Amino acid sequence: MKRTIIIILIAACVGVTWYIANSTVSLTPQAKIAVENSLLDLEEFPARPVWWHDDSVLAIGVVEGQTNPHHAADKACQVLKSKGITTVAVEVYDVVLIQKEDDWKELAASQCQ
């Protein structure tokens, strides 16, 4: 009996994992480039976005002290929404600190929905 229950639980875990992996929508390279180019056109973002993580997080760089990081996160969400992307979270980092010390200090974040 215990063996049957364990086999059923393992099968259920495999099924759920397979479903999640296949139902997750990946962003196309063209969509990422379009978002990056739109962000580069804005004054708040002096550098190309520094990192995409599993098509679910976009990390952007701003110059701390020159740009309000919370406003920058909201602005990035607006750009993502204008491109039809609503499943990405935005994280804002100090780009100067990354360049000088490779220190990823998160300044703000926003869940774009």
KERODREN-57960 format. One record per atom (N, C-alpha, C): residue number from 1; residue in three letters; atom name; x, y, z. Coordinates in steps of 0.001 Angstrom, whole numbers, padded with zeros to 6 digits. Example, Ala and Ser with C-alpha at 12.3 -4.5 7.8 and 13.67 -1.06 7.14 Angstrom:
BEGIN
+--------+--------+-------+---------+---------+---------+
! drense ! drenvo ! sevex !       X !       Y !       Z !
+--------+--------+-------+---------+---------+---------+
!      1 !    Ala !     N !  013190 ! -005690 !  007800 !
!      1 !    Ala !    CA !  012300 ! -004500 !  007800 !
!      1 !    Ala !     C !  013200 ! -003300 !  007800 !
!      2 !    Ser !     N !  012850 ! -002250 !  007080 !
!      2 !    Ser !    CA !  013670 ! -001060 !  007140 !
!      2 !    Ser !     C !  012900 !  000030 !  007870 !
+--------+--------+-------+---------+---------+---------+
END
This chain:
BEGIN
+--------+--------+-------+---------+---------+---------+
! drense ! drenvo ! sevex !       X !       Y !       Z !
+--------+--------+-------+---------+---------+---------+
!      1 !    Met !     N !  000817 ! -001196 !  000000 !
!      1 !    Met !    CA !  000000 !  000000 !  000000 !
!      1 !    Met !     C !  000861 !  001261 !  000000 !
!      2 !    Lys !     N !  001891 !  001280 !  000872 !
!      2 !    Lys !    CA !  002763 !  002443 !  000940 !
!      2 !    Lys !     C !  003509 !  002639 ! -000373 !
!      3 !    Arg !     N !  003931 !  001541 ! -000965 !
!      3 !    Arg !    CA !  004647 !  001623 ! -002227 !
!      3 !    Arg !     C !  003754 !  002227 ! -003311 !
!      4 !    Thr !     N !  002509 !  001855 ! -003341 !
!      4 !    Thr !    CA !  001562 !  002384 ! -004323 !
!      4 !    Thr !     C !  001369 !  003883 ! -004132 !
!      5 !    Ile !     N !  001231 !  004307 ! -002904 !
!      5 !    Ile !    CA !  001042 !  005732 ! -002612 !
!      5 !    Ile !     C !  002285 !  006519 ! -003028 !
!      6 !    Ile !     N !  003459 !  005997 ! -002764 !
!      6 !    Ile !    CA !  004700 !  006678 ! -003135 !
!      6 !    Ile !     C !  004808 !  006778 ! -004654 !
!      7 !    Ile !     N !  004476 !  005726 ! -005358 !
!      7 !    Ile !    CA !  004524 !  005741 ! -006826 !
!      7 !    Ile !     C !  003531 !  006762 ! -007379 !
!      8 !    Ile !     N !  002351 !  006822 ! -006796 !
!      8 !    Ile !    CA !  001340 !  007797 ! -007235 !
!      8 !    Ile !     C !  001834 !  009224 ! -006972 !
!      9 !    Leu !     N !  002434 !  009470 ! -005814 !
!      9 !    Leu !    CA !  002956 !  010805 ! -005502 !
!      9 !    Leu !     C !  004082 !  011211 ! -006436 !
!     10 !    Ile !     N !  004970 !  010268 ! -006760 !
!     10 !    Ile !    CA !  006054 !  010559 ! -007689 !
!     10 !    Ile !     C !  005496 !  010868 ! -009077 !
!     11 !    Ala !     N !  004539 !  010099 ! -009510 !
!     11 !    Ala !    CA !  003914 !  010333 ! -010816 !
!     11 !    Ala !     C !  003220 !  011701 ! -010837 !
!     12 !    Ala !     N !  002562 !  012050 ! -009748 !
!     12 !    Ala !    CA !  001899 !  013351 ! -009672 !
!     12 !    Ala !     C !  002928 !  014484 ! -009733 !
!     13 !    Cys !     N !  004037 !  014327 ! -009044 !
!     13 !    Cys !    CA !  005098 !  015345 ! -009071 !
!     13 !    Cys !     C !  005669 !  015506 ! -010479 !
!     14 !    Val !     N !  005902 !  014403 ! -011150 !
!     14 !    Val !    CA !  006405 !  014455 ! -012523 !
!     14 !    Val !     C !  005384 !  015141 ! -013426 !
!     15 !    Gly !     N !  004127 !  014812 ! -013265 !
!     15 !    Gly !    CA !  003073 !  015421 ! -014070 !
!     15 !    Gly !     C !  002976 !  016924 ! -013853 !
!     16 !    Val !     N !  003023 !  017352 ! -012617 !
!     16 !    Val !    CA !  002951 !  018787 ! -012312 !
!     16 !    Val !     C !  004179 !  019510 ! -012858 !
!     17 !    Thr !     N !  005348 !  018930 ! -012695 !
!     17 !    Thr !    CA !  006576 !  019531 ! -013216 !
!     17 !    Thr !     C !  006510 !  019659 ! -014733 !
!     18 !    Trp !     N !  006057 !  018629 ! -015400 !
!     18 !    Trp !    CA !  005928 !  018661 ! -016857 !
!     18 !    Trp !     C !  004934 !  019744 ! -017283 !
!     19 !    Tyr !     N !  003806 !  019847 ! -016596 !
!     19 !    Tyr !    CA !  002793 !  020851 ! -016923 !
!     19 !    Tyr !     C !  003352 !  022266 ! -016766 !
!     20 !    Ile !     N !  004047 !  022523 ! -015661 !
!     20 !    Ile !    CA !  004604 !  023855 ! -015423 !
!     20 !    Ile !     C !  005651 !  024193 ! -016475 !
!     21 !    Ala !     N !  006500 !  023248 ! -016794 !
!     21 !    Ala !    CA !  007545 !  023486 ! -017790 !
!     21 !    Ala !     C !  006959 !  023772 ! -019171 !
!     22 !    Asn !     N !  005884 !  023114 ! -019520 !
!     22 !    Asn !    CA !  005294 !  023300 ! -020847 !
!     22 !    Asn !     C !  004312 !  024452 ! -020930 !
!     23 !    Ser !     N !  003813 !  024919 ! -019798 !
!     23 !    Ser !    CA !  002852 !  026025 ! -019840 !
!     23 !    Ser !     C !  003521 !  027382 ! -019651 !
!     24 !    Thr !     N !  004803 !  027401 ! -019315 !
!     24 !    Thr !    CA !  005527 !  028649 ! -019150 !
!     24 !    Thr !     C !  005840 !  029216 ! -020527 !
!     25 !    Val !     N !  005457 !  030474 ! -020737 !
!     25 !    Val !    CA !  005666 !  031122 ! -022019 !
!     25 !    Val !     C !  007043 !  031780 ! -022028 !
!     26 !    Ser !     N !  007839 !  031439 ! -023022 !
!     26 !    Ser !    CA !  009162 !  032036 ! -023162 !
!     26 !    Ser !     C !  009064 !  033293 ! -024014 !
!     27 !    Leu !     N !  009896 !  034261 ! -023677 !
!     27 !    Leu !    CA !  009960 !  035474 ! -024479 !
!     27 !    Leu !     C !  010858 !  035227 ! -025677 !
!     28 !    Thr !     N !  010473 !  035771 ! -026796 !
!     28 !    Thr !    CA !  011297 !  035636 ! -027992 !
!     28 !    Thr !     C !  012472 !  036603 ! -027908 !
!     29 !    Pro !     N !  013559 !  036288 ! -028589 !
!     29 !    Pro !    CA !  014681 !  037232 ! -028615 !
!     29 !    Pro !     C !  014270 !  038600 ! -029180 !
!     30 !    Gln !     N !  013351 !  038595 ! -030139 !
!     30 !    Gln !    CA !  012890 !  039853 ! -030724 !
!     30 !    Gln !     C !  012146 !  040699 ! -029691 !
!     31 !    Ala !     N !  011352 !  040058 ! -028834 !
!     31 !    Ala !    CA !  010623 !  040789 ! -027794 !
!     31 !    Ala !     C !  011602 !  041388 ! -026796 !
!     32 !    Lys !     N !  012620 !  040626 ! -026422 !
!     32 !    Lys !    CA !  013625 !  041142 ! -025483 !
!     32 !    Lys !     C !  014363 !  042335 ! -026077 !
!     33 !    Ile !     N !  014756 !  042224 ! -027335 !
!     33 !    Ile !    CA !  015476 !  043318 ! -027993 !
!     33 !    Ile !     C !  014593 !  044553 ! -028099 !
!     34 !    Ala !     N !  013315 !  044359 ! -028407 !
!     34 !    Ala !    CA !  012392 !  045495 ! -028508 !
!     34 !    Ala !     C !  012268 !  046207 ! -027165 !
!     35 !    Val !     N !  012177 !  045446 ! -026073 !
!     35 !    Val !    CA !  012093 !  046047 ! -024741 !
!     35 !    Val !     C !  013378 !  046788 ! -024427 !
!     36 !    Glu !     N !  014522 !  046153 ! -024673 !
!     36 !    Glu !    CA !  015809 !  046784 ! -024386 !
!     36 !    Glu !     C !  015982 !  048082 ! -025160 !
!     37 !    Asn !     N !  015632 !  048080 ! -026441 !
!     37 !    Asn !    CA !  015765 !  049291 ! -027252 !
!     37 !    Asn !     C !  014833 !  050393 ! -026772 !
!     38 !    Ser !     N !  013618 !  050034 ! -026364 !
!     38 !    Ser !    CA !  012690 !  051031 ! -025835 !
!     38 !    Ser !     C !  013210 !  051632 ! -024534 !
!     39 !    Leu !     N !  013819 !  050796 ! -023693 !
!     39 !    Leu !    CA !  014378 !  051308 ! -022440 !
!     39 !    Leu !     C !  015576 !  052222 ! -022697 !
!     40 !    Leu !     N !  016398 !  051879 ! -023688 !
!     40 !    Leu !    CA !  017565 !  052715 ! -023992 !
!     40 !    Leu !     C !  017165 !  054094 ! -024501 !
!     41 !    Asp !     N !  015973 !  054211 ! -025066 !
!     41 !    Asp !    CA !  015496 !  055510 ! -025544 !
!     41 !    Asp !     C !  015109 !  056442 ! -024397 !
!     42 !    Leu !     N !  014967 !  055899 ! -023190 !
!     42 !    Leu !    CA !  014558 !  056697 ! -022034 !
!     42 !    Leu !     C !  015786 !  057179 ! -021271 !
!     43 !    Glu !     N !  015711 !  058395 ! -020732 !
!     43 !    Glu !    CA !  016840 !  058994 ! -020022 !
!     43 !    Glu !     C !  017200 !  058261 ! -018734 !
!     44 !    Glu !     N !  016226 !  057607 ! -018116 !
!     44 !    Glu !    CA !  016456 !  056944 ! -016828 !
!     44 !    Glu !     C !  017435 !  055782 ! -016917 !
!     45 !    Phe !     N !  017572 !  055219 ! -018102 !
!     45 !    Phe !    CA !  018358 !  053996 ! -018266 !
!     45 !    Phe !     C !  019583 !  054257 ! -019144 !
!     46 !    Pro !     N !  020741 !  054473 ! -018508 !
!     46 !    Pro !    CA !  021938 !  054821 ! -019277 !
!     46 !    Pro !     C !  022626 !  053631 ! -019933 !
!     47 !    Ala !     N !  022235 !  052430 ! -019572 !
!     47 !    Ala !    CA !  022904 !  051240 ! -020105 !
!     47 !    Ala !     C !  021868 !  050200 ! -020513 !
!     48 !    Arg !     N !  022273 !  049331 ! -021414 !
!     48 !    Arg !    CA !  021409 !  048216 ! -021816 !
!     48 !    Arg !     C !  021067 !  047394 ! -020581 !
!     49 !    Pro !     N !  019836 !  046888 ! -020498 !
!     49 !    Pro !    CA !  019492 !  046056 ! -019332 !
!     49 !    Pro !     C !  020562 !  044999 ! -019094 !
!     50 !    Val !     N !  020909 !  044818 ! -017845 !
!     50 !    Val !    CA !  022073 !  044016 ! -017533 !
!     50 !    Val !     C !  021802 !  042525 ! -017439 !
!     51 !    Trp !     N !  020531 !  042127 ! -017321 !
!     51 !    Trp !    CA !  020311 !  040714 ! -017056 !
!     51 !    Trp !     C !  018850 !  040328 ! -017255 !
!     52 !    Trp !     N !  018626 !  039231 ! -017950 !
!     52 !    Trp !    CA !  017317 !  038576 ! -018028 !
!     52 !    Trp !     C !  017470 !  037251 ! -017303 !
!     53 !    His !     N !  016532 !  036905 ! -016447 !
!     53 !    His !    CA !  016604 !  035626 ! -015739 !
!     53 !    His !     C !  015361 !  034803 ! -016049 !
!     54 !    Asp !     N !  015535 !  033709 ! -016750 !
!     54 !    Asp !    CA !  014460 !  032759 ! -017066 !
!     54 !    Asp !     C !  013210 !  033439 ! -017627 !
!     55 !    Asp !     N !  013383 !  034506 ! -018351 !
!     55 !    Asp !    CA !  012265 !  035246 ! -018938 !
!     55 !    Asp !     C !  011242 !  035684 ! -017894 !
!     56 !    Ser !     N !  011637 !  035722 ! -016626 !
!     56 !    Ser !    CA !  010698 !  036141 ! -015586 !
!     56 !    Ser !     C !  011197 !  037353 ! -014801 !
!     57 !    Val !     N !  012489 !  037688 ! -014952 !
!     57 !    Val !    CA !  013050 !  038850 ! -014256 !
!     57 !    Val !     C !  013911 !  039638 ! -015237 !
!     58 !    Leu !     N !  013694 !  040939 ! -015270 !
!     58 !    Leu !    CA !  014523 !  041851 ! -016042 !
!     58 !    Leu !     C !  015232 !  042761 ! -015052 !
!     59 !    Ala !     N !  016549 !  042696 ! -015031 !
!     59 !    Ala !    CA !  017339 !  043569 ! -014165 !
!     59 !    Ala !     C !  017836 !  044739 ! -014994 !
!     60 !    Ile !     N !  017597 !  045938 ! -014502 !
!     60 !    Ile !    CA !  018007 !  047138 ! -015219 !
!     60 !    Ile !     C !  018940 !  047955 ! -014339 !
!     61 !    Gly !     N !  019761 !  048751 ! -014975 !
!     61 !    Gly !    CA !  020704 !  049572 ! -014240 !
!     61 !    Gly !     C !  020365 !  051040 ! -014342 !
!     62 !    Val !     N !  020486 !  051741 ! -013228 !
!     62 !    Val !    CA !  020331 !  053188 ! -013179 !
!     62 !    Val !     C !  021506 !  053752 ! -012380 !
!     63 !    Val !     N !  021686 !  055043 ! -012487 !
!     63 !    Val !    CA !  022710 !  055709 ! -011695 !
!     63 !    Val !     C !  022044 !  056172 ! -010403 !
!     64 !    Glu !     N !  022489 !  055586 ! -009291 !
!     64 !    Glu !    CA !  021902 !  055921 ! -007996 !
!     64 !    Glu !     C !  022145 !  057394 ! -007697 !
!     65 !    Gly !     N !  021103 !  058053 ! -007238 !
!     65 !    Gly !    CA !  021192 !  059477 ! -006930 !
!     65 !    Gly !     C !  020729 !  060357 ! -008068 !
!     66 !    Gln !     N !  020771 !  059860 ! -009294 !
!     66 !    Gln !    CA !  020309 !  060631 ! -010445 !
!     66 !    Gln !     C !  018907 !  060218 ! -010878 !
!     67 !    Thr !     N !  018521 !  059001 ! -010545 !
!     67 !    Thr !    CA !  017229 !  058463 ! -010961 !
!     67 !    Thr !     C !  016541 !  057831 ! -009773 !
!     68 !    Asn !     N !  015255 !  058103 ! -009623 !
!     68 !    Asn !    CA !  014459 !  057456 ! -008586 !
!     68 !    Asn !     C !  014265 !  055992 ! -009002 !
!     69 !    Pro !     N !  014811 !  055042 ! -008251 !
!     69 !    Pro !    CA !  014755 !  053637 ! -008678 !
!     69 !    Pro !     C !  013332 !  053077 ! -008727 !
!     70 !    His !     N !  012453 !  053536 ! -007836 !
!     70 !    His !    CA !  011068 !  053055 ! -007853 !
!     70 !    His !     C !  010338 !  053565 ! -009100 !
!     71 !    His !     N !  010604 !  054812 ! -009457 !
!     71 !    His !    CA !  010029 !  055370 ! -010676 !
!     71 !    His !     C !  010569 !  054631 ! -011902 !
!     72 !    Ala !     N !  011867 !  054304 ! -011881 !
!     72 !    Ala !    CA !  012482 !  053572 ! -012996 !
!     72 !    Ala !     C !  011863 !  052182 ! -013150 !
!     73 !    Ala !     N !  011597 !  051503 ! -012028 !
!     73 !    Ala !    CA !  010962 !  050181 ! -012089 !
!     73 !    Ala !     C !  009564 !  050282 ! -012683 !
!     74 !    Asp !     N !  008811 !  051288 ! -012256 !
!     74 !    Asp !    CA !  007460 !  051480 ! -012806 !
!     74 !    Asp !     C !  007512 !  051814 ! -014295 !
!     75 !    Lys !     N !  008483 !  052634 ! -014676 !
!     75 !    Lys !    CA !  008633 !  053000 ! -016085 !
!     75 !    Lys !     C !  008984 !  051774 ! -016929 !
!     76 !    Ala !     N !  009862 !  050918 ! -016406 !
!     76 !    Ala !    CA !  010216 !  049694 ! -017123 !
!     76 !    Ala !     C !  008998 !  048783 ! -017260 !
!     77 !    Cys !     N !  008169 !  048722 ! -016226 !
!     77 !    Cys !    CA !  006935 !  047927 ! -016317 !
!     77 !    Cys !     C !  006006 !  048474 ! -017393 !
!     78 !    Gln !     N !  005936 !  049788 ! -017506 !
!     78 !    Gln !    CA !  005105 !  050392 ! -018551 !
!     78 !    Gln !     C !  005608 !  050003 ! -019938 !
!     79 !    Val !     N !  006927 !  049996 ! -020101 !
!     79 !    Val !    CA !  007514 !  049592 ! -021392 !
!     79 !    Val !     C !  007187 !  048127 ! -021677 !
!     80 !    Leu !     N !  007356 !  047274 ! -020669 !
!     80 !    Leu !    CA !  007032 !  045851 ! -020852 !
!     80 !    Leu !     C !  005566 !  045674 ! -021232 !
!     81 !    Lys !     N !  004670 !  046366 ! -020545 !
!     81 !    Lys !    CA !  003233 !  046257 ! -020847 !
!     81 !    Lys !     C !  002934 !  046745 ! -022253 !
!     82 !    Ser !     N !  003632 !  047800 ! -022696 !
!     82 !    Ser !    CA !  003395 !  048311 ! -024052 !
!     82 !    Ser !     C !  003811 !  047298 ! -025118 !
!     83 !    Lys !     N !  004685 !  046393 ! -024746 !
!     83 !    Lys !    CA !  005122 !  045319 ! -025659 !
!     83 !    Lys !     C !  004309 !  044044 ! -025459 !
!     84 !    Gly !     N !  003296 !  044097 ! -024584 !
!     84 !    Gly !    CA !  002433 !  042943 ! -024360 !
!     84 !    Gly !     C !  002998 !  041930 ! -023381 !
!     85 !    Ile !     N !  003972 !  042333 ! -022571 !
!     85 !    Ile !    CA !  004608 !  041426 ! -021617 !
!     85 !    Ile !     C !  004142 !  041804 ! -020213 !
!     86 !    Thr !     N !  003463 !  040870 ! -019545 !
!     86 !    Thr !    CA !  002939 !  041158 ! -018209 !
!     86 !    Thr !     C !  003360 !  040118 ! -017176 !
!     87 !    Thr !     N !  004314 !  039288 ! -017518 !
!     87 !    Thr !    CA !  004712 !  038210 ! -016607 !
!     87 !    Thr !     C !  006130 !  038385 ! -016088 !
!     88 !    Val !     N !  006690 !  039557 ! -016253 !
!     88 !    Val !    CA !  008088 !  039788 ! -015892 !
!     88 !    Val !     C !  008168 !  040724 ! -014693 !
!     89 !    Ala !     N !  009040 !  040399 ! -013768 !
!     89 !    Ala !    CA !  009343 !  041299 ! -012654 !
!     89 !    Ala !     C !  010563 !  042135 ! -013042 !
!     90 !    Val !     N !  010615 !  043351 ! -012531 !
!     90 !    Val !    CA !  011737 !  044241 ! -012814 !
!     90 !    Val !     C !  012515 !  044476 ! -011523 !
!     91 !    Glu !     N !  013820 !  044362 ! -011626 !
!     91 !    Glu !    CA !  014707 !  044689 ! -010512 !
!     91 !    Glu !     C !  015640 !  045800 ! -010972 !
!     92 !    Val !     N !  015841 !  046788 ! -010100 !
!     92 !    Val !    CA !  016664 !  047941 ! -010437 !
!     92 !    Val !     C !  017949 !  047892 ! -009608 !
!     93 !    Tyr !     N !  019087 !  048037 ! -010289 !
!     93 !    Tyr !    CA !  020398 !  047989 ! -009646 !
!     93 !    Tyr !     C !  021188 !  049243 ! -009973 !
!     94 !    Asp !     N !  022178 !  049530 ! -009143 !
!     94 !    Asp !    CA !  023085 !  050642 ! -009374 !
!     94 !    Asp !     C !  024131 !  050206 ! -010388 !
!     95 !    Val !     N !  024023 !  050719 ! -011605 !
!     95 !    Val !    CA !  024890 !  050274 ! -012698 !
!     95 !    Val !     C !  026342 !  050700 ! -012473 !
!     96 !    Val !     N !  026564 !  051844 ! -011846 !
!     96 !    Val !    CA !  027929 !  052300 ! -011590 !
!     96 !    Val !     C !  028617 !  051375 ! -010589 !
!     97 !    Leu !     N !  027890 !  050978 ! -009555 !
!     97 !    Leu !    CA !  028444 !  050069 ! -008557 !
!     97 !    Leu !     C !  028762 !  048699 ! -009168 !
!     98 !    Ile !     N !  027937 !  048260 ! -010095 !
!     98 !    Ile !    CA !  028194 !  046990 ! -010788 !
!     98 !    Ile !     C !  029479 !  047106 ! -011608 !
!     99 !    Gln !     N !  029626 !  048209 ! -012323 !
!     99 !    Gln !    CA !  030799 !  048382 ! -013177 !
!     99 !    Gln !     C !  032083 !  048514 ! -012373 !
!    100 !    Lys !     N !  032024 !  049231 ! -011262 !
!    100 !    Lys !    CA !  033243 !  049485 ! -010483 !
!    100 !    Lys !     C !  033627 !  048327 ! -009570 !
!    101 !    Glu !     N !  032635 !  047762 ! -008859 !
!    101 !    Glu !    CA !  032951 !  046791 ! -007817 !
!    101 !    Glu !     C !  032283 !  045433 ! -008001 !
!    102 !    Asp !     N !  031540 !  045274 ! -009081 !
!    102 !    Asp !    CA !  030774 !  044052 ! -009317 !
!    102 !    Asp !     C !  029865 !  043736 ! -008121 !
!    103 !    Asp !     N !  029300 !  044785 ! -007535 !
!    103 !    Asp !    CA !  028391 !  044660 ! -006397 !
!    103 !    Asp !     C !  026967 !  044921 ! -006890 !
!    104 !    Trp !     N !  026125 !  043916 ! -006785 !
!    104 !    Trp !    CA !  024761 !  044006 ! -007275 !
!    104 !    Trp !     C !  023838 !  044452 ! -006144 !
!    105 !    Lys !     N !  023783 !  045727 ! -005912 !
!    105 !    Lys !    CA !  022943 !  046305 ! -004871 !
!    105 !    Lys !     C !  021579 !  046635 ! -005481 !
!    106 !    Glu !     N !  020565 !  045890 ! -005027 !
!    106 !    Glu !    CA !  019220 !  046127 ! -005550 !
!    106 !    Glu !     C !  018647 !  047385 ! -004920 !
!    107 !    Leu !     N !  018184 !  048303 ! -005782 !
!    107 !    Leu !    CA !  017635 !  049568 ! -005309 !
!    107 !    Leu !     C !  016110 !  049543 ! -005230 !
!    108 !    Ala !     N !  015489 !  048791 ! -006116 !
!    108 !    Ala !    CA !  014025 !  048703 ! -006145 !
!    108 !    Ala !     C !  013621 !  047496 ! -006967 !
!    109 !    Ala !     N !  012346 !  047136 ! -006839 !
!    109 !    Ala !    CA !  011797 !  046036 ! -007633 !
!    109 !    Ala !     C !  010310 !  046279 ! -007844 !
!    110 !    Ser !     N !  009786 !  045682 ! -008903 !
!    110 !    Ser !    CA !  008364 !  045809 ! -009190 !
!    110 !    Ser !     C !  007896 !  044560 ! -009930 !
!    111 !    Gln !     N !  006745 !  044072 ! -009567 !
!    111 !    Gln !    CA !  006133 !  042947 ! -010272 !
!    111 !    Gln !     C !  005164 !  043508 ! -011294 !
!    112 !    Cys !     N !  005490 !  043389 ! -012556 !
!    112 !    Cys !    CA !  004673 !  043958 ! -013631 !
!    112 !    Cys !     C !  003498 !  043027 ! -013944 !
!    113 !    Gln !     N !  002312 !  043483 ! -013612 !
!    113 !    Gln !    CA !  001115 !  042675 ! -013896 !
!    113 !    Gln !     C !  000040 !  043519 ! -014523 !
+--------+--------+-------+---------+---------+---------+
END
